[in-house]
Amino acid sequence: MPEQMTLNKPEQIALNDGSAIPQLGLGVWQVDPAITAQVVGWGIQAGYRLIDTAEGYQNEEGVGQAIRTAGVPKGELFITSKLRNGGHQRDAALRAFDETMSKLGIEQLDLFLIHWPVPSQGKYVEAWKALVELRQAGRIKSIGVSNFNLDHLERIIGETGVTPAVNQIELHPRFQQRDIREFHMRHNIRIESWSPLGSGRLLKDPTLEGIARKHRKSVAQVMIRWHLQQGLIVIPKSIHQDRIAANFDVFDFELEAEDIKTIRGMDSPDGRNGPNPATAAFLF
């Protein structure tokens, strides 16, 4: 059965370190730095409290500007950023984090992730140790990873004894990653879905359109609702004010068991849109 949610606002999802994260947030991947402050401002106005950025997005300054001008206390916001792939060496990671904090203009970051493991570089354990160090220093509340496969997770946990609070991975109806969810549940690592709408490629999917018509909702709203009922953290992205608001308007309906079963049948082993973490070697 799908997990039930309190209507009207996102759940606060408990993390394994005692913190909590809003289940629905706003992603800013590929948002032009020139409009990021406006886009994030619209998101906060619509009700989003989780904002997800990264060093590699080059728009942290815009997120920082929105934080300062949104009229919402910083304590009500949950800000995530990610370590760049070229910053895995300890000293480089510490410098990169200082730059992130300067751009965001905040004293403590809610969540910091290693963006990609880049296994061919062989430094993601060193990067993880740097994040542990920053958390111990009180500069980050929670630490996690992004795009880590199970072998990457097992290695950092085994070599440091510290389990990530979050693993942010590509996940959507065509690529549901069910084979790795049990591992995450066993280690109490929360999964956060990036590309939750299939990079926009599923917005015209006939199966999802049928479910959307039944609930009088958009296909995007159906997909976001599916993530929520799966117990996943989800960060849809848009640069349009109306769609940003619509993507948050998902707390007045629930998908039925039949809908969940239908969407489960959409899963495909070759449904990945982004790079494979096992082989991704790009640096930024």
One Martini backbone bead per residue (centre of mass of N, CA, C, O) as a GRO file, in nm:
protein
  284
    1MET     BB    1   0.099   0.033   0.018
    2PRO     BB    2   0.078   0.350   0.030
    3GLU     BB    3   0.191   0.613   0.171
    4GLN     BB    4   0.084   0.835   0.399
    5MET     BB    5  -0.029   1.180   0.408
    6THR     BB    6  -0.025   1.490   0.491
    7LEU     BB    7  -0.208   1.738   0.410
    8ASN     BB    8  -0.092   2.063   0.253
    9LYS     BB    9   0.198   1.933   0.330
   10PRO     BB   10   0.499   1.834   0.382
   11GLU     BB   11   0.683   1.614   0.500
   12GLN     BB   12   0.900   1.515   0.758
   13ILE     BB   13   1.206   1.358   0.713
   14ALA     BB   14   1.383   1.136   0.872
   15LEU     BB   15   1.709   1.114   0.978
   16ASN     BB   16   1.996   0.934   1.097
   17ASP     BB   17   2.090   1.218   1.272
   18GLY     BB   18   1.799   1.376   1.365
   19SER     BB   19   1.706   1.503   1.129
   20ALA     BB   20   1.505   1.698   0.888
   21ILE     BB   21   1.320   1.675   0.570
   22PRO     BB   22   1.164   1.783   0.319
   23GLN     BB   23   0.997   1.597   0.076
   24LEU     BB   24   0.951   1.871  -0.082
   25GLY     BB   25   1.130   2.031  -0.352
   26LEU     BB   26   1.364   2.257  -0.513
   27GLY     BB   27   1.520   2.250  -0.814
   28VAL     BB   28   1.833   2.405  -0.997
   29TRP     BB   29   1.893   2.257  -1.240
   30GLN     BB   30   1.963   2.456  -1.516
   31VAL     BB   31   1.951   2.731  -1.383
   32ASP     BB   32   1.991   3.039  -1.447
   33PRO     BB   33   2.169   3.259  -1.263
   34ALA     BB   34   1.995   3.518  -1.348
   35ILE     BB   35   1.708   3.357  -1.227
   36THR     BB   36   1.731   3.209  -0.954
   37ALA     BB   37   1.616   3.406  -0.744
   38GLN     BB   38   1.332   3.414  -0.867
   39VAL     BB   39   1.266   3.112  -0.864
   40VAL     BB   40   1.307   3.066  -0.559
   41GLY     BB   41   1.105   3.278  -0.471
   42TRP     BB   42   0.861   3.133  -0.590
   43GLY     BB   43   0.894   2.875  -0.424
   44ILE     BB   44   0.863   3.000  -0.143
   45GLN     BB   45   0.585   3.125  -0.202
   46ALA     BB   46   0.451   2.831  -0.261
   47GLY     BB   47   0.615   2.649  -0.002
   48TYR     BB   48   0.895   2.595  -0.024
   49ARG     BB   49   1.190   2.470   0.188
   50LEU     BB   50   1.344   2.305  -0.024
   51ILE     BB   51   1.678   2.360  -0.154
   52ASP     BB   52   1.855   2.252  -0.459
   53THR     BB   53   2.201   2.257  -0.507
   54ALA     BB   54   2.531   2.337  -0.668
   55GLU     BB   55   2.840   2.397  -0.769
   56GLY     BB   56   2.787   2.298  -1.075
   57TYR     BB   57   2.545   2.512  -1.131
   58GLN     BB   58   2.626   2.821  -1.073
   59ASN     BB   59   2.368   2.923  -0.844
   60GLU     BB   60   2.421   2.992  -0.537
   61GLU     BB   61   2.387   3.301  -0.531
   62GLY     BB   62   2.084   3.301  -0.599
   63VAL     BB   63   1.998   3.145  -0.352
   64GLY     BB   64   2.109   3.348  -0.147
   65GLN     BB   65   1.933   3.584  -0.235
   66ALA     BB   66   1.660   3.448  -0.175
   67ILE     BB   67   1.703   3.405   0.126
   68ARG     BB   68   1.731   3.719   0.192
   69THR     BB   69   1.434   3.803   0.027
   70ALA     BB   70   1.180   3.607   0.112
   71GLY     BB   71   1.067   3.642   0.422
   72VAL     BB   72   1.210   3.384   0.546
   73PRO     BB   73   1.335   3.216   0.777
   74LYS     BB   74   1.610   3.023   0.774
   75GLY     BB   75   1.495   2.803   0.977
   76GLU     BB   76   1.265   2.718   0.746
   77LEU     BB   77   1.504   2.624   0.578
   78PHE     BB   78   1.642   2.385   0.329
   79ILE     BB   79   1.984   2.350   0.239
   80THR     BB   80   2.139   2.229  -0.062
   81SER     BB   81   2.460   2.091  -0.151
   82LYS     BB   82   2.751   2.020  -0.375
   83LEU     BB   83   3.031   1.856  -0.454
   84ARG     BB   84   3.263   1.874  -0.665
   85ASN     BB   85   3.448   1.654  -0.862
   86GLY     BB   86   3.730   1.831  -0.827
   87GLY     BB   87   3.695   1.816  -0.475
   88HIS     BB   88   3.801   1.539  -0.320
   89GLN     BB   89   4.020   1.658  -0.193
   90ARG     BB   90   4.040   1.778   0.108
   91ASP     BB   91   4.133   2.075   0.058
   92ALA     BB   92   3.940   2.121  -0.180
   93ALA     BB   93   3.679   2.069  -0.022
   94LEU     BB   94   3.711   2.297   0.186
   95ARG     BB   95   3.725   2.526  -0.018
   96ALA     BB   96   3.456   2.472  -0.161
   97PHE     BB   97   3.281   2.510   0.088
   98ASP     BB   98   3.354   2.804   0.143
   99GLU     BB   99   3.236   2.905  -0.126
  100THR     BB  100   2.948   2.816  -0.080
  101MET     BB  101   2.897   2.986   0.180
  102SER     BB  102   2.952   3.258   0.050
  103LYS     BB  103   2.727   3.243  -0.168
  104LEU     BB  104   2.488   3.184   0.037
  105GLY     BB  105   2.520   3.339   0.322
  106ILE     BB  106   2.581   3.118   0.549
  107GLU     BB  107   2.665   2.932   0.847
  108GLN     BB  108   2.475   2.673   0.785
  109LEU     BB  109   2.434   2.360   0.646
  110ASP     BB  110   2.199   2.115   0.602
  111LEU     BB  111   2.317   1.986   0.316
  112PHE     BB  112   2.589   1.770   0.201
  113LEU     BB  113   2.713   1.650  -0.114
  114ILE     BB  114   2.832   1.411  -0.317
  115HIS     BB  115   2.776   1.423  -0.644
  116TRP     BB  116   3.009   1.216  -0.737
  117PRO     BB  117   3.229   0.947  -0.727
  118VAL     BB  118   3.439   0.893  -0.939
  119PRO     BB  119   3.601   0.604  -0.943
  120SER     BB  120   3.851   0.664  -1.132
  121GLN     BB  121   3.977   0.866  -0.915
  122GLY     BB  122   3.966   0.751  -0.603
  123LYS     BB  123   3.834   1.002  -0.378
  124TYR     BB  124   3.554   0.962  -0.219
  125VAL     BB  125   3.657   0.898   0.066
  126GLU     BB  126   3.804   1.162   0.116
  127ALA     BB  127   3.551   1.334   0.080
  128TRP     BB  128   3.389   1.206   0.311
  129LYS     BB  129   3.586   1.287   0.537
  130ALA     BB  130   3.544   1.590   0.495
  131LEU     BB  131   3.243   1.594   0.568
  132VAL     BB  132   3.274   1.484   0.850
  133GLU     BB  133   3.449   1.718   0.949
  134LEU     BB  134   3.237   1.944   0.900
  135ARG     BB  135   3.024   1.828   1.088
  136GLN     BB  136   3.197   1.823   1.348
  137ALA     BB  137   3.231   2.150   1.322
  138GLY     BB  138   2.919   2.258   1.252
  139ARG     BB  139   2.871   2.336   0.929
  140ILE     BB  140   2.693   2.070   0.918
  141LYS     BB  141   2.418   1.877   0.969
  142SER     BB  142   2.420   1.708   0.692
  143ILE     BB  143   2.527   1.405   0.517
  144GLY     BB  144   2.597   1.298   0.172
  145VAL     BB  145   2.491   1.165  -0.145
  146SER     BB  146   2.542   1.120  -0.510
  147ASN     BB  147   2.531   0.864  -0.727
  148PHE     BB  148   2.547   0.604  -0.547
  149ASN     BB  149   2.638   0.300  -0.532
  150LEU     BB  150   2.664   0.025  -0.339
  151ASP     BB  151   2.978   0.008  -0.341
  152HIS     BB  152   3.020   0.299  -0.247
  153LEU     BB  153   2.868   0.281   0.017
  154GLU     BB  154   3.021   0.044   0.145
  155ARG     BB  155   3.296   0.186   0.152
  156ILE     BB  156   3.240   0.440   0.329
  157ILE     BB  157   3.126   0.285   0.567
  158GLY     BB  158   3.368   0.086   0.614
  159GLU     BB  159   3.603   0.326   0.637
  160THR     BB  160   3.425   0.526   0.860
  161GLY     BB  161   3.130   0.455   0.999
  162VAL     BB  162   2.963   0.649   0.802
  163THR     BB  163   2.632   0.725   0.723
  164PRO     BB  164   2.438   0.838   0.505
  165ALA     BB  165   2.141   1.024   0.490
  166VAL     BB  166   2.175   1.058   0.169
  167ASN     BB  167   2.062   0.956  -0.170
  168GLN     BB  168   2.099   1.104  -0.481
  169ILE     BB  169   1.889   0.990  -0.751
  170GLU     BB  170   1.782   0.854  -1.025
  171LEU     BB  171   1.413   0.887  -1.030
  172HIS     BB  172   1.141   0.719  -1.200
  173PRO     BB  173   0.899   0.543  -1.362
  174ARG     BB  174   1.134   0.429  -1.572
  175PHE     BB  175   1.343   0.450  -1.297
  176GLN     BB  176   1.307   0.294  -0.980
  177GLN     BB  177   1.530   0.133  -0.816
  178ARG     BB  178   1.435  -0.132  -0.647
  179ASP     BB  179   1.710  -0.298  -0.604
  180ILE     BB  180   1.819  -0.061  -0.375
  181ARG     BB  181   1.610  -0.002  -0.143
  182GLU     BB  182   1.677  -0.211   0.079
  183PHE     BB  183   1.953  -0.105   0.154
  184HIS     BB  184   1.861   0.175   0.242
  185MET     BB  185   1.667   0.080   0.461
  186ARG     BB  186   1.873  -0.079   0.636
  187HIS     BB  187   2.060   0.202   0.662
  188ASN     BB  188   1.891   0.464   0.670
  189ILE     BB  189   1.872   0.576   0.367
  190ARG     BB  190   1.769   0.839   0.192
  191ILE     BB  191   1.582   0.893  -0.094
  192GLU     BB  192   1.657   1.116  -0.370
  193SER     BB  193   1.495   1.257  -0.648
  194TRP     BB  194   1.618   1.287  -0.962
  195SER     BB  195   1.443   1.333  -1.230
  196PRO     BB  196   1.121   1.281  -1.152
  197LEU     BB  197   1.014   1.351  -1.470
  198GLY     BB  198   1.219   1.242  -1.683
  199SER     BB  199   1.320   1.510  -1.812
  200GLY     BB  200   1.016   1.545  -1.948
  201ARG     BB  201   0.956   1.260  -2.107
  202LEU     BB  202   0.667   1.190  -1.937
  203LEU     BB  203   0.442   1.419  -2.001
  204LYS     BB  204   0.323   1.224  -2.263
  205ASP     BB  205   0.233   0.978  -2.123
  206PRO     BB  206  -0.038   0.775  -2.153
  207THR     BB  207  -0.056   0.644  -1.876
  208LEU     BB  208  -0.032   0.910  -1.709
  209GLU     BB  209  -0.267   1.057  -1.847
  210GLY     BB  210  -0.489   0.870  -1.737
  211ILE     BB  211  -0.441   0.926  -1.437
  212ALA     BB  212  -0.474   1.234  -1.451
  213ARG     BB  213  -0.768   1.242  -1.547
  214LYS     BB  214  -0.892   1.096  -1.302
  215HIS     BB  215  -0.767   1.337  -1.095
  216ARG     BB  216  -0.739   1.618  -1.221
  217LYS     BB  217  -0.435   1.620  -1.320
  218SER     BB  218  -0.119   1.632  -1.381
  219VAL     BB  219   0.147   1.451  -1.466
  220ALA     BB  220   0.342   1.583  -1.269
  221GLN     BB  221   0.163   1.545  -1.017
  222VAL     BB  222   0.157   1.238  -1.029
  223MET     BB  223   0.463   1.190  -1.000
  224ILE     BB  224   0.504   1.336  -0.733
  225ARG     BB  225   0.300   1.166  -0.576
  226TRP     BB  226   0.446   0.899  -0.616
  227HIS     BB  227   0.698   0.968  -0.458
  228LEU     BB  228   0.562   1.029  -0.188
  229GLN     BB  229   0.421   0.738  -0.164
  230GLN     BB  230   0.722   0.602  -0.163
  231GLY     BB  231   0.908   0.782   0.043
  232LEU     BB  232   1.029   1.008  -0.126
  233ILE     BB  233   1.241   1.244  -0.216
  234VAL     BB  234   1.154   1.555  -0.399
  235ILE     BB  235   1.300   1.772  -0.690
  236PRO     BB  236   1.155   1.962  -0.876
  237LYS     BB  237   1.185   2.148  -1.190
  238SER     BB  238   1.140   2.506  -1.258
  239ILE     BB  239   1.093   2.839  -1.438
  240HIS     BB  240   0.780   2.843  -1.379
  241GLN     BB  241   0.552   2.971  -1.174
  242ASP     BB  242   0.305   2.786  -1.229
  243ARG     BB  243   0.461   2.512  -1.205
  244ILE     BB  244   0.575   2.544  -0.929
  245ALA     BB  245   0.296   2.555  -0.793
  246ALA     BB  246   0.179   2.289  -0.910
  247ASN     BB  247   0.404   2.097  -0.786
  248PHE     BB  248   0.281   2.168  -0.486
  249ASP     BB  249  -0.020   2.069  -0.575
  250VAL     BB  250  -0.029   1.744  -0.399
  251PHE     BB  251  -0.241   1.741  -0.119
  252ASP     BB  252  -0.555   1.663  -0.257
  253PHE     BB  253  -0.437   1.369  -0.332
  254GLU     BB  254  -0.449   1.010  -0.419
  255LEU     BB  255  -0.318   0.732  -0.509
  256GLU     BB  256  -0.402   0.432  -0.610
  257ALA     BB  257  -0.325   0.107  -0.615
  258GLU     BB  258  -0.365   0.088  -0.924
  259ASP     BB  259  -0.172   0.315  -0.998
  260ILE     BB  260   0.084   0.198  -0.870
  261LYS     BB  261   0.083  -0.060  -1.042
  262THR     BB  262   0.102   0.078  -1.317
  263ILE     BB  263   0.371   0.228  -1.265
  264ARG     BB  264   0.542  -0.018  -1.203
  265GLY     BB  265   0.514  -0.121  -1.511
  266MET     BB  266   0.719   0.112  -1.629
  267ASP     BB  267   0.964  -0.017  -1.560
  268SER     BB  268   1.321   0.011  -1.664
  269PRO     BB  269   1.652  -0.085  -1.708
  270ASP     BB  270   1.671   0.150  -1.961
  271GLY     BB  271   1.561   0.439  -1.813
  272ARG     BB  272   1.804   0.600  -1.819
  273ASN     BB  273   1.925   0.943  -1.871
  274GLY     BB  274   2.178   0.953  -1.727
  275PRO     BB  275   2.454   0.885  -1.594
  276ASN     BB  276   2.675   0.639  -1.494
  277PRO     BB  277   2.831   0.605  -1.191
  278ALA     BB  278   3.044   0.380  -1.276
  279THR     BB  279   3.160   0.583  -1.536
  280ALA     BB  280   3.162   0.859  -1.441
  281ALA     BB  281   3.435   1.124  -1.521
  282PHE     BB  282   3.354   1.404  -1.479
  283LEU     BB  283   3.476   1.739  -1.435
  284PHE     BB  284   3.404   2.052  -1.204
   0.00000   0.00000   0.00000
